[in-house]
């Protein structure tokens, strides 16, 4: 069995953002996810409009995307087991 390398995490330049919405794009080599916040506004006639303010773009290869997808499924399943089903509409 090969020795596992030590992984040193450097989060000195990390920033934190909140997202309640996303959109995705993909091509042959990469998955691209834009993250941001949906904000309800009203136009001059009083009609409600949704504004999607994108502030982050995550670009990853398909291997990383698959690993992340699996991890997200596990996190949500554990949350639902403890707190009940999440309705995604």
Secondary structure, DSSP 8 states (H G I E B T S, - for coil): -----------TT------SEEEEEE-SSEEEEEEEEEEEEE-TTS-EEEEEEEEEEEEEEHHHHHHHHHHHHHHHHHHHHHH------
